[in-house]
Amino acid sequence: MYLKKVELESLLKSFILFFVSQSLLVGALFFLAYNKEIKSLDESLFNEMRVCSYDLKCDEFSIDFVAKDKYDLYKLYKDDNGLSGYFSIGGSQKNSLKIHYDKKSYLLELSSLQKDLAINFVIVLVLIVLLSTIFSFYTLSPLRNALKMTEEFIKDILHDFNTPLSTLRLNLSMLKSEIGENKKITRLENTVQNILNLQSNLRSYLSNHDLQKDEFNLKVFLQERVALLEKNYKEVKFIVDVQAKTLHLNKDSFARIVDNILSNAAKYNRKDGEVRISFEDNRLIISDTGKGIKNPKKVFERFYKEQDRGIGIGLHIVKKLCDEMNIKISVESKIGEGSRFILAL
């Protein structure tokens, strides 16, 4: 089952939340159980000492005599040397009987107890992992359904756009043939083209192209993308300073990324400006001599824009596509000097 990035993130967060919470709860219960088992072990040893004080038949304990007034009788003492119990001796007013369980034997008992609890704890953790996985996939189901419905809805809208856009382009073409070149018609054509580009970007983003990778020559690819843009931005000079380089990426998605950045670089450039494309250290760098960006940190946010043109979603889609394809994108910009987009491939 293929999971998108947002679905995988949701799955991991649900798993971690459930696993950590349950592990902490079980860990606390095992800690209490461990302390209870230690107390039970101490009581068991003390009871054996009590029996030993009557018949003195106890090889596991050492026996000695101490002054009677130094220790409380019938009480268990625990120190660095082990466990000790003190009992009365019939007919003796000065001495008490000391029964001692050495530290080494006591630590062996604790080690055996810890081993049993550790095995049980690991078994419970495995069960928690299984339950966490089931729980995570169960909670993921509503999100997947919602995303699927949203994507289908967007695809339907994009499909419905085709008819009015085709009609609009046909009428503009007929009008242009009747009255000739006109700034208003050109502006309408550019607007329609922007909508078509946005439509193409959305389709590319919804198609999960990161699953398939194409092998293509970067230099030839860039020359093709630039050739398409030069027709619309004749006042901008495009410079492709890239040597032959083979990439293994989804070509269609990468084209959407490059086209968006290049079209913005041309659209917001100064008259007789330039757009330079270079490749160095596995980084594709697209720089321009345009107006610059006031707040580069916000440029990839949805609906953020600094100009009246556009709707502020193009670079947001670029960032999404880069994330899907594991391409790290960053931007540097200075007002009045231009911008520089860096794609770490």
C-alpha angles and dihedrals in degrees: 000000000000115000124199119226094259091047092049090049091051091047093050094047092049091048094048093046094050096039096047095045093048093043092052091049093048091043090055091049092050090048091054090045090051092052090047091051091050090051090048091050091050091050091048092051091047091052089052089051090052091053090045091055089064103047102013089220099134120117094179092063132063119226128213141154125242137175110285098227096054099075138028113253124242092017128120117234122197122192142141090290096055135258126333135184128190124211136178123259116220112248094008120114098175107043139053130201115251118203113189133192109199123236096241093058091044092052090051089055090049091047091054090048092049092048092054092048092046092053091050091046092053090050090051091047090054089052090049090052090053092046091046091052093049091045092049094052090045092054090044093060097078091048092051091049092049092048091048092051091047093050092048090049092051091047090052091051092048090051092049089052091066097074099050092040092051090048091048093049091048093050092047090051091050092046091049091052090052102046101019128222114358132171093224092051090048090051090051091048091052090049091051090048090052090053090049091050091050090048090051092048093052092048090050092049093049094048097070092226092171087085092072125049127202129203114227143151111259096209094051090044093053093046089054093049092047092048090059093049098044090069091063098037105042093155092061123078116222118204120191106196098174131124123217107293130166117221130192105209138114100281097206095051092044089051090055090052095048094042092054094049094043094047091050090047090053097038095054097036125114122253111285088009127145141230115209124197119194138164124213134152091002090304125121108212122196113185131174140186094230137124095291129227121277095206112023092176091065099042094099094050117112114265093001112140137155097197132062091238121085131015099260099248104101098083090040088060089045090056091048092050091047090052091050091051095042092244115148110221128190136167135213121190144169124195110251094008105067144249137280123207117196123198114192103206 
